[in-house]
Amino acid sequence: MRDLATQKLIGFDPDIPTRKAIDLIFRENRIEIEPVMEFDNVETVKRAVEVDHGIAIVPHATVIQEAKQGTLVVLNFKGRSFTRPLGILHRKGRVHTPAMRKFIEILGWTCRTGGIRDWTGSSSC
């Protein structure tokens, strides 16, 4: 992780949640990084890396296609994994279809009156 301090980092704008999470990881590891470029979306970040302006830390799911095509190389953090919380948004009062209920079930959440709740019982609505 310390090797990142010597690299040109392309980052997200400071108010983007992913950037806040990445900044926290750097602070926790006492690594100071100043991005050479900042963008508000992952597609622009990836394009800047593709034209060799630097490296970036992005959600893995956002670079699967580029890795398959060989336009980007994906490196994983050694011995570390990072997660991002996700949520399901739906229109209030909408009846969940069987497909929606199955999707929620697959995610390990339960549908209850008053909204969707995660496995801890905390309401996400």
N, C-alpha and C positions, 0 to 999 in steps of 0.2 A: 504494500500500500504506500509506503514511503517513496517508492519510485515515481509515483504520480506527481510529486512536488517538482520534479525536473522536466515534466512534460508541458506542452502547450495545451491547456484545457479549454475546450469549447463547452460552454454551459448554457443552462436555461436562465431566463431573466430571474432576478432575485425574488420576485413575488410569486413564482411558480412553485406549487407544492413539492414537485420532484426536486427542484433546486434547494429548497429549504431542507429536505431530507438528506441530500448529498452534503450540504454545508454542515449539517449536524454530524454526519459520519466523519468528516474531516476534522471538526472541532474535537470530537471524542478521541480521535487518534493524534491530536496535536499536530496536524498537517495544515500548513498555510498555502492556499492556492488562490491565485488571481486569474480568472478566466481571461483568455485573449479575445474571445467573442462571446456574446450572449444573445440568445434567441428565445422567442416565446413559444416555439413548437418543435416537436421532435423531428419532423421532416426536414426542417431547415438545419437543425443540428447535424443530422446525418449527412446532408449534402455538403456541409462545411468539412466534415471528416473525409468524405469521399474525394474532395479536391485537395486533401492533404494540408489543411490549415491547423490540424491538431487532433487530439483524441477527445472522447466524450464518454460520460457515464450515462447510459440510458436504460430504460426497462428492456429486459431481454426480448420480450414478445414483440417489441417494435423493430427489431433488426433481424428477425428470422429470415425474411425474404432476401435481404441484402447479403446475409451470410451464405445462403444457398446459391445466390448468383455470383458470389465471389467479389462483390464490390466493397464489402467491409469484412473485417476480421473481428471475431468476438473473443474476448479474453474474460475468463471468470476470475473473481477474487479468490485467492488461495485460502481455503479453510474458513471462508466467510460466506454467508448468504444474507441478503437484505430483502425485506418484503415491504410491500405497500398495501395499505388497507384499501379495500374496494367496497362499493356499495351498490345496491340496486335502486334505481329510480323508477317510479311508476306514478301514473296519475292517481291522485287521491280518490278513493271511492270506487276505483275500477275493480271489477270482478276478475280474479286471476283465472286464466284459462288453464286447462289441464297441462299444456306445454309449459306455461309460466310456473305452475306449481312444481312440476318435475324439475325444471331448471333450478329453482330455489332449493329443492330437496337435494339435488346433486351438489350444490354449493355447501350443504350442511346447515342450512338455515331452516327455520320453521315459519310458516305463515300463521299468524294469530290475529284475532280481532284487534284492530287498532294498529296494524302494520306488520311489517316483516321484522323478525328479531333474529339476531345472530345466535350462535350456539351458546353464548354466555347468558342469554336471556335479555340482553340489552336491546332496547328498541332502536332500529335504524330509521324510523319514520319521524 
